[in-house]
């Protein structure tokens, strides 16, 4: 079975929930699993920094009534970068990891 992940990175913008809904519905029609990744690139690269479940499966019921909502149900950040992200340290602090 094919699986895809959806994340919203770079901050908030109008229409993100409508796009998420469209992706999830299209994936469902193709028989694919769709997974939402929370908090932009942080949820993908540093999932332990996310509040709640960093990756969760999304289905039609999850996106049925989100098209008109502002923001993004997945959360986003304009401070995250796929090349620089927070990494938890043994003492509980976070240190930025640079992958450039």
Buried (B, 14 or more C-beta within 10 A) or exposed (E): EEEBBBBBBBEEEEEBBBBBBEBBBEBBEEEBBBBBBBBBBBBBBBBEBBEEEBBEEBEEEBBEEBEEEEBBBBBBBEEBBEEBBBEEEEEEEEEEEEEE
